[in-house]
Amino acid sequence: MSIMSNLHRITIGEIDYANAWPLFKGFERQVDGLDYEMIARVPSELNRLLSAGELDISAISSFSYGQYCDDYVLMPGLSVGSIGRVHSLLLFMKEPLEKCKPRKIAVTTTTETTINLLKIIMAMRFEIEPEYVRAEPDLKTMLKDSDAALLIGDPAITASWHSEGLHVLDLGELWNNWTGLGMAYAVVAARRSAVEKYEGELRAVYEALLAAKKHNQHDTRPLIERACATIGGESSYWETYFRSLQYDFGDKLQAGLSLYFRYARELNLLSHEARLTFYEYQSPQRVKE
Ligand SMILES: C=C(O[C@@H]1C=C(C(=O)O)C=C[C@H]1O)C(=O)O
């Protein structure tokens, strides 16, 4: 019997920012004979599609995993995270925090993890509770009637190249200085129901993602060239960017994410406790035994 059901096209969600390229670029070269569709969107949209069952497996905001953890499993060894500076989760402030606490912060509509990370840091570390308003990711418009603006992904990077006169805080650095831990901002999660129904296909997707990541980590040059050509900036910038991001969901990232979920629960940002439950990978050989 074939391990592939061939009746269902597997739907995979890919984050439409450079930060996720090392997990997804070249995926197609790692799969053979799998019927799948790759859908690239901003994180908030992928969060919605996976929770609605319109995707089988996706990179999503780790906060969204916390919200739906009973329905999802985490794919081991896959993340977008950092231990310290992340470079693309940035709070742009008109005044430095030491001088003036922001009263109103405009937040990009694309985030779920980082807005809650910001709320946690503001409430628990700086003991302030500003008003948060959602806005399209455009720095100038966001700062028109807010004291600060939170951007993520490529728009945060390009805004950081033109941020003269603003005070910029890196959320990964703030979190690491405060907790000593790393953080996984995005995880790859599969719907439990999809793992049960399409066991062979999901295993093939997982193996291909691991292989694509390994290949991209080994040779970041094509990603750096692509970033320079499509987003702009210097190759040295992108080299540092891809080198400082953490794609392996290691212990420090898991510990950071667990603490983040605990704080999110304490502040009622999450309505329940969220645990990290991982997909149990079995190689095809072991399955046959
Ligand atoms: C590092 C990043 O991590 C991201 C932040 C996310 C969020 O805040 O919800 C979701 C996915 C990741 O793309 C980034 O966007 O720059």
The ligand as an SDF file (V2000), in Angstrom:
LIG
                    3D

 16 16  0  0  0  0  0  0  0  0999 V2000
   11.4530   37.5780   13.0150 C   0  0  0  0  0  0  0  0  0  0  0  0
   10.2090   37.7860   12.6690 C   0  0  0  0  0  0  0  0  0  0  0  0
    9.2970   36.9280   13.2260 O   0  0  0  0  0  0  0  0  0  0  0  0
    7.9350   36.9370   12.9030 C   0  0  0  0  0  0  0  0  0  0  0  0
    6.9950   37.5100   13.7820 C   0  0  0  0  0  0  0  0  0  0  0  0
    5.6950   37.1080   13.8030 C   0  0  0  0  0  0  0  0  0  0  0  0
    4.6590   37.7810   14.6550 C   0  0  0  0  0  0  0  0  0  0  0  0
    4.9670   38.7790   15.2970 O   0  0  0  0  0  0  0  0  0  0  0  0
    3.5030   37.3080   14.6980 O   0  0  0  0  0  0  0  0  0  0  0  0
    5.2930   36.0160   13.0010 C   0  0  0  0  0  0  0  0  0  0  0  0
    6.1590   35.3860   12.2000 C   0  0  0  0  0  0  0  0  0  0  0  0
    7.5480   35.8290   12.0050 C   0  0  0  0  0  0  0  0  0  0  0  0
    7.6590   36.3550   10.7110 O   0  0  0  0  0  0  0  0  0  0  0  0
    9.8380   38.8880   11.7430 C   0  0  0  0  0  0  0  0  0  0  0  0
    8.6940   38.9830   11.2740 O   0  0  0  0  0  0  0  0  0  0  0  0
   10.7110   39.6740   11.4250 O   0  0  0  0  0  0  0  0  0  0  0  0
  1  2  2  0
  2  3  1  0
  2 14  1  0
  3  4  1  0
  4  5  1  0
  4 12  1  0
  5  6  2  0
  6  7  1  0
  6 10  1  0
  7  8  2  0
  7  9  1  0
 10 11  2  0
 11 12  1  0
 12 13  1  0
 14 15  2  0
 14 16  1  0
M  END
$$$$
